[in-house]
């Protein structure tokens, strides 16, 4: 039986943790399944916390969906042992923290440029939740590629004794990446949102021709569908700088755009040549 916990003092160290802001869907379910696999017979903890530090002044903190009862059911179904759902005072007992984790230059690019301070807030709560849950492994989705890259960098640079594992993006049959924000899309928005994945797939289909061909194909598809992205970039996942024309090894083709009133992000991992 899955235990619902609200206070950190009731937590024991776990084999694997999945951190979420709730409103769980099949993408989150896939993370929980991967955590269950990694933990073996160990405890799997799912955190549900809508973190105010990573929302800007004009973002959707107040309307972000909160569905804890349904979240607990999904977590239980997928093999989680504990759902840790603290309130804001539990995570930030002295109010907003005076000392925070800085994402540095890597957190100022792309999503960081569009949402100043977002990644500082994200890393701060991830660091706190890693301390509170004390996992051997933490599982994050590849859909939030820049977030994943920053968490990996934080764990390396600050010597967190945890394995950071990634699980692939889960998509609808038509290619739309699953997101808790998809519920805000109108029927017309839902159709328009497919332009993001189509641009990514067009770029992916040119991967054998190199980075420049990928960029050109993705941009051409975006233009053909009328998509006006905040960014559409091919980056090195190590630091989220633009991949060079002769880049080899892993890369991420990432896109962000506003569809109706909802801002969506998506990406696909690519591999160029033989890593040197």
C-alpha positions in Angstrom: 0.0 0.0 0.0 1.3 3.4 -0.9 1.8 5.8 2.0 1.0 9.5 1.7 3.5 11.6 3.8 3.3 15.3 4.4 6.2 15.8 6.8 9.9 15.2 6.0 10.5 13.8 9.5 8.4 10.8 8.5 10.6 9.9 5.5 13.2 7.2 5.4 16.0 7.0 2.8 14.8 5.5 -0.5 16.1 3.5 -3.4 14.8 5.9 -6.0 12.8 9.2 -6.1 10.7 10.8 -8.8 10.1 14.5 -8.3 6.9 16.0 -9.7 4.7 19.0 -9.4 1.7 16.7 -9.5 -1.0 16.4 -12.2 0.5 13.0 -13.0 0.1 11.5 -16.5 1.6 8.6 -18.5 5.0 10.5 -18.7 5.3 10.6 -15.0 4.1 7.0 -14.8 7.0 5.9 -17.0 9.4 7.7 -14.6 7.9 5.8 -11.6 8.2 2.5 -13.5 11.9 3.3 -14.2 12.4 4.2 -10.5 10.8 0.9 -9.5 13.2 -0.9 -11.8 16.3 0.9 -10.5 15.3 0.6 -6.8 14.6 -3.2 -7.0 13.3 -4.1 -3.6 14.1 -0.7 -2.2 11.6 2.1 -1.5 10.3 4.3 -4.4 9.3 7.8 -3.3 7.3 10.2 -5.5 7.3 13.8 -4.5 4.4 16.1 -5.3 5.2 19.8 -4.8 4.2 22.8 -6.8 7.4 24.9 -6.3 6.7 28.6 -6.1 10.4 29.5 -6.6 10.3 28.4 -10.2 7.3 30.4 -11.3 7.7 34.0 -12.5 5.4 36.9 -11.6 3.2 36.4 -14.7 3.3 32.6 -14.9 0.7 30.0 -14.0 1.4 29.1 -10.4 -2.2 29.7 -9.2 -3.8 27.8 -12.1 -1.3 25.0 -12.1 -3.4 21.8 -11.7 -3.4 20.2 -8.3 -4.8 16.6 -8.3 -3.3 14.9 -5.3 -5.9 12.1 -4.9 -5.5 11.1 -8.5 -1.7 11.4 -8.2 -1.5 9.0 -5.3 -3.6 6.5 -7.2 -1.3 6.7 -10.2 1.8 6.4 -8.1 0.4 3.4 -6.3 -0.5 1.7 -9.6 3.0 2.1 -10.9 4.8 0.7 -7.9 5.6 3.7 -5.7 5.8 3.0 -1.9 5.6 6.6 -0.7 4.1 9.9 -2.0 5.7 12.8 -0.3 3.4 15.8 -0.7 4.6 18.6 1.6 3.1 22.1 1.8 5.1 25.2 1.2 5.9 25.8 4.9 7.4 22.3 5.1 9.8 22.9 2.2 10.5 26.5 3.0 10.0 26.8 6.8 11.5 30.2 7.1 9.8 31.6 4.1 11.5 32.0 0.7 15.1 30.9 1.2 17.8 33.5 1.4 20.4 31.1 0.1 19.6 29.3 -3.2 21.4 27.2 -5.8 22.5 29.2 -8.8 22.2 27.7 -12.2 24.9 30.0 -13.5 25.4 30.8 -17.2 24.0 27.4 -18.2 20.7 28.4 -16.6 20.5 31.7 -18.5 20.2 30.2 -21.9 17.0 29.2 -23.8 14.4 28.4 -21.1 16.5 30.4 -18.6 16.4 33.5 -20.9 12.6 33.1 -21.3 12.0 32.5 -17.6 14.6 34.4 -15.5 15.2 32.8 -12.2 13.3 29.6 -13.1 16.3 27.3 -13.0 17.6 28.7 -9.7 14.3 27.9 -8.1 14.2 24.5 -9.7 17.7 23.5 -8.6 17.0 24.8 -5.1 14.0 22.6 -4.6 15.6 19.6 -6.2 18.6 20.0 -3.9 16.3 20.2 -0.9 14.2 17.2 -2.0 17.4 15.2 -2.5 18.4 15.9 1.0 15.0 15.1 2.4 14.4 11.9 0.5 18.0 10.6 0.5 17.7 8.5 -2.6 20.3 6.3 -4.3 18.9 7.3 -7.6 16.7 10.1 -8.9 14.7 9.8 -12.2 13.9 12.7 -14.4 12.3 12.9 -17.9 14.2 13.8 -21.0 11.3 16.1 -22.1 12.7 18.8 -19.8 16.1 18.5 -21.3 17.7 21.7 -20.0 16.4 20.9 -16.5 17.9 17.4 -16.7 21.2 18.8 -17.9 21.3 21.3 -15.0 20.4 18.7 -12.4 23.2 16.4 -13.7 25.6 19.4 -13.6 24.6 20.3 -10.0 25.0 16.7 -8.9 28.5 16.6 -10.4 29.7 20.0 -9.4 28.3 19.9 -5.9 29.1 16.2 -5.2 25.6 14.9 -4.6 25.9 11.2 -3.8 23.0 10.2 -6.1 22.7 8.7 -9.5 20.7 11.0 -11.9 18.8 8.8 -14.4 16.8 9.8 -17.4 13.7 8.3 -19.0 12.5 9.0 -22.6 9.8 11.5 -23.5 6.3 9.9 -23.7 4.2 11.1 -26.7 0.7 10.8 -27.9 0.2 8.7 -31.0 0.3 11.9 -33.1 3.6 12.9 -31.7 2.6 15.5 -29.1 4.8 15.3 -26.0 2.8 14.6 -22.8 2.7 17.6 -20.4 0.6 18.6 -17.5 0.0 21.9 -19.3 -1.6 20.1 -22.3 -4.9 20.3 -20.4 -4.9 24.0 -21.0 -5.0 23.6 -24.8 -8.2 24.2 -26.7 -9.1 21.8 -29.5 -7.6 24.2 -32.0 -4.5 24.7 -29.8 -4.1 21.0 -29.7 -3.8 20.8 -33.4 -1.4 23.7 -33.6 0.8 22.2 -30.9 1.8 19.4 -33.3 4.0 21.9 -35.1 6.6 21.5 -32.3 7.1 17.8 -32.7 6.9 18.0 -36.5 9.7 20.5 -36.5 11.8 18.2 -34.3 11.0 15.1 -36.4 12.0 17.0 -39.6 15.3 17.8 -38.1 15.8 14.3 -36.8 15.3 12.9 -40.3 18.3 14.9 -41.5 20.7 13.8 -38.7 22.8 11.7 -41.0 23.6 14.9 -42.9 25.0 16.7 -39.9 24.1 19.5 -37.5 23.6 22.2 -40.2 21.1 20.0 -42.1 19.2 19.3 -38.9 18.8 23.0 -38.1 17.8 23.9 -41.6 15.1 21.1 -41.8 13.7 21.9 -38.4 13.4 25.6 -39.1 11.9 25.0 -42.5 9.2 22.8 -41.1 8.5 25.3 -38.3 8.0 28.0 -40.9 5.8 25.8 -43.1 3.5 25.1 -40.2 3.4 28.7 -39.1 5.1 28.1 -35.8 6.9 31.1 -34.3 9.1 29.5 -31.7 10.7 31.3 -28.8 13.7 29.2 -29.8 14.5 26.2 -32.0 18.1 25.2 -31.3 20.5 22.3 -31.6 22.6 22.2 -28.4 25.3 20.3 -26.7 23.6 18.6 -23.6 26.7 19.0 -21.5 26.3 22.8 -21.2 23.4 23.8 -23.5 25.5 25.9 -25.8 24.8 25.8 -29.6 26.3 22.7 -31.2 29.1 23.5 -33.7 28.7 22.6 -37.4 31.2 19.8 -36.9 29.7 18.6 -33.6 30.0 14.9 -32.9 28.4 12.9 -30.1 25.2 13.6 -28.3 23.1 16.7 -29.0 19.6 17.9 -28.3 17.2 19.6 -30.7 15.0 21.7 -28.5 12.0 24.0 -29.2 9.7 26.2 -27.2 6.6 28.1 -28.4 3.4 29.6 -27.1 0.3 27.9 -28.4 -2.8 29.9 -27.5 -2.2 31.0 -23.9 0.0 28.0 -23.1 3.8 27.8 -23.4 5.1 24.4 -24.5 8.5 22.9 -24.7 9.8 19.8 -26.5 13.0 18.2 -27.6 14.6 15.1 -29.1 18.1 13.6 -28.4 20.3 13.1 -31.4 23.7 11.5 -32.0 26.2 12.7 -34.6 29.0 10.5 -35.8 31.3 8.8 -33.4 31.9 10.7 -30.1 35.6 11.7 -29.8 
